[in-house]
Amino acid sequence: MTKSPPAIDPLDGFEIDDDFLETISNLIAEDGAGDVAVAKGAAELNDEPEPENFLKSALSRVEESFSVSAGQSESLSRTSAEPLEASDMSALKYASETSVYEEPVTTFELEDIEVVEAPRPAAATGAGATVVDMPVTAVRDETPHSSAFQNEADTVVSSSTMPVLAGGGGLDFDAQAVDVSIPRIAVHIFAERQDTLAAAERAAQDRRMSRATTQVRVGGIAAAIETYQHEPTPPLILVECMKDARSLLGEIDQLAEVCDAGTKVVVVGATNDILLYRELMRRGVSEYLVAPIQPLQLIAAIGSLFNDPDQPFVGRTIAFVGARGGSGSSSVAHNTAFAMSERIGVNTVIVDYDLPFGTSGLNFNQDPLGGVADALSQPQRLDATLLDRMMVRCSDRLSLFAAPATLDNDWDIDADAFDEVTNRIRSTAPFVVLDLPHTWSSWMRQQLISADEVVLVATPDLASLRNAKNLVDLIRQARPNDAPPRVVLNQVGMPGRPEIPAKEFGQALGIHPALSIPFDAKVFGAAANNGQMILDSAAKTKAAEAFETLAQIVSQRQIPATSSTKARKTSVGLGGLFKRR
């Protein structure tokens, strides 16, 4: 009989991994199964009784943890055919993979993100003056755009050109940042999506588009091609196409065959692709927007296409109007404009549209031969040279378009003349302060609606509250894309007069007053009689501090820390202002 070979021990040479022993010991400690002493390279148990099946329990827990981890990873996997939600934009690089992510990916839903607005620097305020919001001044793009459908050989596209990401995050533009001047043009919009139709219709009703004639139609590029086979094309066409890039380029080539020379085309598409953008620019398209678009974004795109190269900027118009007669709107407008020019240091023009009873000449101790009446009589002839001759320079940064303040004429002037003069003056200075009279007419309504900002000056009484409520409701309805007017309470604290508190006044209007100017008959009376501003005659009063604050609010700029102004040399005597013209 032969001797059988010795049996092979299956555990011979087997070593237990240190990490595995440490994991098992931690699991045992959590379950309260006892203490396990782990030595490097081997396991030695204590004399205490071993828990029954503790390894089986530990291994089952390990398997359970791995199954949970695998389940989470499987839930994060996504095929390329599935649509991406807004919360998945950070994981676009995984969109083409069908396998499970190698590392766990954490996603955040939009509703879980809290948006916190960064605090703006506080303005220097005095007693009785309260600053509300002061948004940051936006910089407009002054780069000229090429005309649509030019010769491909003549069209040059810079490699640094970036497309406008319209509505990529569903955010709207700031109304105060869209300071554009759109000329009298015809705009045809062919939209496919309902939200694009709504945005186009809302943009057509905006004050900035008041001079343009806008037609909004249903249909994309195909509808535009069919339309312009039988009629000429307008200066601007906006078409929407939700197809892929190849189909979009093909339809654009067909549209170019029916478009007249000089027509600008804006395309709204679904793909945010720089290569597609450059190809559209090479074909002569003026602008490309990514859906969904917002009304103000559409207005800004149209305004940028029609920038006048000879007019590098368009000034902001700030209209001051009184809620009732005697509210002091003209005094507030003139002192605020003076503070903007002298304290903040920006060029400002005052336009006094109260032709029969304007007080701008008296308040600044000026007796101009011409003025706003001459400009209104010949608005089409106004140019930079003629405007400079008509304006009176009150200081280095402040100019005045004074009213004639006579009753020799009835001043029956067309509303379009006021609109034309205002637009011409906007090219002369960054800020134009409109001193509007307490009257009501078609031109008055148009100036209020078309102004970039409206300041409503009221006194804290019932008549002012009623009139202010009517004006606020009208402006809100006519300017749906703009901020509501700013309400300024003037002559607050007049002795012996019952007043409506500012809080109740704001609750009735739905707008909290931006500023309260204290009543000071001595200070205002002395400044008016001497032809001076409050900052000249009483610079350390609460009224002067209030005007500095209001100037910062409406101009959206801060007073420089090293600001120093010199008082204007004015004559106390006003006899020369009453000479017969």
ABEGO torsion letter per residue (X at the ends): XBBBBBBBBAABGBBBBAAAAAAAAAAAAAAGAEBBBBBBGBBBBBABBBBBGAAAAAAAAAAAAAAAAAAAAAAABBBAABBBBAAAAAAAAAAABABBBABBBBBBBAAABBBBBBBBBBBBBBBGBBBBBBBBBBBBBABBBBBBGBBAAABBBBAABBBBBBGAAGBBBBAAABBBBBBBBBBBBBBABAAAAAAAAAAAABAAAAABBBBBBBEBAAAAAAAAAABBBBABBBBBBABBAAAAAAAAAAAAAABBBGBBBBBBBABBBAAAAAAAAAAGBABBBBOBBBAAAAAAAAAAAABBAABABBBBBBBBBBABBGAGAAAAAAAAAAAAAAAAGBBBBBBBABAAABAAAAAAGBBBABEAAAAAABAAABBAAAAAAABBBABAABBBBBBAGBAABAGBBBAAAAAAAAAAAAAABABBBBBBBBBBBAAAAAAAAABABBBBBBBBBAAAAAAAAAAAAAAAAABAABBBBBBBBBGBGBBGBBBBBAAAAAAAAGBBBABBBBBBAAAAAAAAAAGBBAAAABAABAAAAAAAAAAAAAAGBBBBAABBBBBBBBBABAAAAABBX
